[in-house]
Amino acid sequence: MPVLVMLAVESGHSGVAHPLTGFALSDVALFVIAVVAVWQVRRALRKRFAKTRAPAKPPFKKD
């Protein structure tokens, strides 16, 4: 067990921060997944509440 702890400590960050050159592929993938998730939740909620909402009445016409 102590070997695993030492291995985890030694394989960590080197302490040197490299300059960012742009978006990483994981950043783009995370953004796309978040957008799709929000879209699906909004669609599901619209569908759910459309069933419970009463049909809209036509506007009152004055003669």
DRENDO-1510 file (C-alpha; in Angstrom, 1 decimal, always signed):
<recs>
REC; n; res; u; v; w
REC; 1; MET; +0.0; +0.0; +0.0 .
REC; 2; PRO; +2.8; +2.5; +0.7 .
REC; 3; VAL; +4.1; +1.9; -2.8 .
REC; 4; LEU; +0.8; +3.1; -4.3 .
REC; 5; VAL; +0.9; +6.3; -2.3 .
REC; 6; MET; +4.5; +7.0; -3.4 .
REC; 7; LEU; +3.7; +6.3; -7.0 .
REC; 8; ALA; +0.7; +8.6; -6.9 .
REC; 9; VAL; +2.8; +11.4; -5.4 .
REC; 10; GLU; +5.6; +11.0; -7.9 .
REC; 11; SER; +3.4; +10.9; -10.9 .
REC; 12; GLY; +1.7; +14.2; -10.1 .
REC; 13; HIS; +2.2; +17.6; -11.6 .
REC; 14; SER; +5.8; +18.6; -12.4 .
REC; 15; GLY; +5.4; +22.1; -11.0 .
REC; 16; VAL; +6.0; +23.8; -14.3 .
REC; 17; ALA; +3.0; +25.6; -15.8 .
REC; 18; HIS; +3.0; +25.5; -19.6 .
REC; 19; PRO; +1.5; +28.5; -21.6 .
REC; 20; LEU; -1.9; +27.9; -23.0 .
REC; 21; THR; -2.0; +27.9; -26.8 .
REC; 22; GLY; -5.8; +27.7; -27.2 .
REC; 23; PHE; -8.8; +25.5; -26.4 .
REC; 24; ALA; -8.2; +21.9; -25.6 .
REC; 25; LEU; -10.4; +19.3; -27.3 .
REC; 26; SER; -11.8; +18.4; -23.9 .
REC; 27; ASP; -12.9; +22.0; -23.4 .
REC; 28; VAL; -14.8; +22.0; -26.7 .
REC; 29; ALA; -16.3; +18.6; -26.0 .
REC; 30; LEU; -17.5; +19.7; -22.5 .
REC; 31; PHE; -19.1; +22.8; -23.9 .
REC; 32; VAL; -20.9; +20.8; -26.6 .
REC; 33; ILE; -22.2; +18.3; -24.1 .
REC; 34; ALA; -23.4; +21.1; -21.9 .
REC; 35; VAL; -25.3; +22.8; -24.7 .
REC; 36; VAL; -26.9; +19.5; -25.8 .
REC; 37; ALA; -27.9; +18.8; -22.2 .
REC; 38; VAL; -29.5; +22.2; -21.7 .
REC; 39; TRP; -31.4; +21.8; -25.0 .
REC; 40; GLN; -32.7; +18.4; -24.1 .
REC; 41; VAL; -33.9; +19.6; -20.6 .
REC; 42; ARG; -35.6; +22.6; -22.1 .
REC; 43; ARG; -37.3; +20.5; -24.7 .
REC; 44; ALA; -38.5; +17.9; -22.1 .
REC; 45; LEU; -39.8; +20.6; -19.8 .
REC; 46; ARG; -41.7; +22.3; -22.7 .
REC; 47; LYS; -43.2; +19.0; -23.7 .
REC; 48; ARG; -44.1; +18.1; -20.1 .
REC; 49; PHE; -45.9; +21.4; -19.4 .
REC; 50; ALA; -47.6; +21.6; -22.8 .
REC; 51; LYS; -49.7; +18.6; -21.7 .
REC; 52; THR; -50.9; +20.3; -18.5 .
REC; 53; ARG; -51.5; +23.7; -20.0 .
REC; 54; ALA; -55.1; +24.5; -21.0 .
REC; 55; PRO; -55.6; +25.4; -24.7 .
REC; 56; ALA; -55.3; +29.1; -25.3 .
REC; 57; LYS; -58.5; +31.1; -25.9 .
REC; 58; PRO; -58.8; +33.2; -29.0 .
REC; 59; PRO; -58.7; +36.9; -28.4 .
REC; 60; PHE; -62.0; +38.7; -27.8 .
REC; 61; LYS; -63.3; +40.4; -30.9 .
REC; 62; LYS; -65.1; +43.7; -30.7 .
REC; 63; ASP; -67.7; +44.4; -33.4 .
</recs>
